[in-house]
Amino acid sequence: MNTRNTHFLLVILISFVVFSCKQEKKAETSPVQKIPVAVTSKSRFSIGDSIAIGFTQPVAELAVKWNGAEVSSAKPVSDSVFVKAESEKTGWKQLIVSGTTKSKEKFTDTLSVELVSDITPKEMSYNVLSSFPHQKTSFTEGLEFYKGELYESTGENGKSLLLKIDLKTGATIKSVPLTDQYFGEGLTIVNDKIYQLTWTTGVGFRYNMDFTLDKTFTYYTQGWGMTHHDSTIIMSDGSNKLYFFDTEFQKTGEVEIYDNKGPVLKINELEYVDGYVFANIWETDKIIQIDVETGKVVASMDMKKIIPAEVDQTGSSVLNGIAYQPLENAFYITGKNWPTLFKIRISGAAQKNKKTLASK
């Protein structure tokens, strides 16, 4: 064996020894995962439930925080302590349990708890008041009235448009296309500015009322549906969350949406009315009513009977498009590539401040 080969083998051997030592050192210094002292048998509860916290060893002293606030009533009973799941909002909350065991070991355990709604959604119904033509070429993603006029955003790459529509004929009054890389999504109009989302590119567009581009904005989730309340923009991303933005599209908050069974996913096209968001659930025939202050689904409505007979329900031509016309106190409903736009009156919706929704 020549000197060069001997040197090469020596380098390999040294490298192996060094690597092995590092692995041993890493194994020696890796922290041992401690068994939590405080535990729960499940993580999902209804608002108002009593949460039982058990212990893996006897506890001498105890303090409990629920969502950052001290729970003074949390006193051990036998081997458990009980905390009431008090919250106005649904979603994930934190229980922090700290104290000292009887063997004088201090501990702090953080438990994540998911709260579902404590109410069963009411069943809404509707009557069709009239119907209007809708362009079958429109893959509807957003629908909204503004100052009595109807606007629509359509999707699909290479076909996405922002449209102003003649309600009676369904004809296009004004339109602007998106470039082919963008898949158009929800829209809303605030203070004479039109906002339009795109699906997966994280880019949105703000237009003037003449459809000239005012600015672009970005967001860090998918863009699905959009509506607004006063100057707060509300957006969905296909999850069970609604996000809140100011008019410069800076995020100001979010809320998690639950019914009494669990998180409600695939929230799509949105419309805000009197403290509630009415929303299409993608790939279903359902519209839900959401209390945006609490995240609770308060009502639900099956729209199966309204689907036009010629619509292929096995394809992508699903229910999507919900606009409220405050001048008429009525909702307008359509779907992707539907030939018809329906004007309906809703009955049985939840109400705030004794206002009547979608009725005259």
Disulfide bonds with the S-S distance in Angstrom:
none
